[in-house]
């Protein structure tokens, strides 16, 4: 399945207010926005980014595939 371009993250796009102040840098001075930006970045890093060492798929998809292939096998002679 073809993948779309990665969505913009707070770290890949910059926006400037009317005074020419970088809003991302300004947001880092406010604790609530800092937590929000950090949570957004963690979501992107853990679930959305494409990782070249695992076949250009997101880490979350790689983990899902791994566990789908490695289901626990019942022990011999044990009935469920």
C-alpha positions in Angstrom: 0.0 0.0 0.0 1.6 3.4 -0.9 2.2 5.7 2.0 1.3 9.3 2.0 3.8 12.0 2.8 4.4 12.3 6.6 2.1 14.8 8.2 3.5 18.0 9.5 4.7 17.9 13.1 5.4 20.8 15.4 9.1 20.2 14.7 9.0 20.2 10.9 6.9 23.2 10.3 7.4 26.8 11.6 4.8 29.4 11.9 5.4 33.0 12.8 3.1 35.5 14.4 2.6 39.1 13.3 5.6 40.3 15.4 7.9 37.8 13.6 8.2 35.6 16.7 8.5 31.9 16.1 5.4 30.4 17.7 6.9 27.0 18.3 9.7 28.5 20.3 7.3 30.8 22.1 5.1 27.8 23.0 8.0 26.1 24.7 7.9 28.8 27.4 4.3 27.8 28.4 4.1 24.4 30.3 0.7 23.3 29.0 1.7 23.9 25.4 5.1 22.3 26.0 3.3 19.2 27.2 1.0 19.2 24.2 3.9 19.6 21.7 5.8 16.9 23.5 2.8 14.5 23.4 2.3 15.3 19.7 6.0 14.6 18.9 5.9 11.3 20.9 2.8 10.2 19.0 4.5 11.0 15.7 7.8 9.3 16.7 6.2 6.2 18.1 3.3 5.7 15.7 3.6 7.6 12.5 7.2 8.1 11.3 8.7 5.8 8.7 11.7 3.9 10.0 14.2 2.8 7.4 15.8 0.0 9.4 12.4 -1.9 9.6 11.4 -1.5 6.0 10.1 2.0 5.8 7.1 1.3 8.0 6.0 3.0 11.2 7.3 1.4 14.5 3.7 0.8 15.6 2.9 -1.2 12.5 6.2 -3.1 12.8 5.2 -4.1 16.4 1.7 -5.1 15.3 3.2 -7.3 12.6 5.7 -8.9 14.9 3.1 -9.9 17.5 0.7 -11.2 14.8 3.5 -13.5 13.6 4.6 -14.6 17.1 1.4 -15.8 18.7 2.1 -18.0 21.8 1.8 -21.7 21.0 -0.1 -24.0 23.4 2.1 -26.4 25.4 2.0 -30.0 24.2 -0.5 -32.1 26.1 -2.3 -29.2 27.7 -5.9 -28.6 26.8 -7.3 -25.1 27.0 
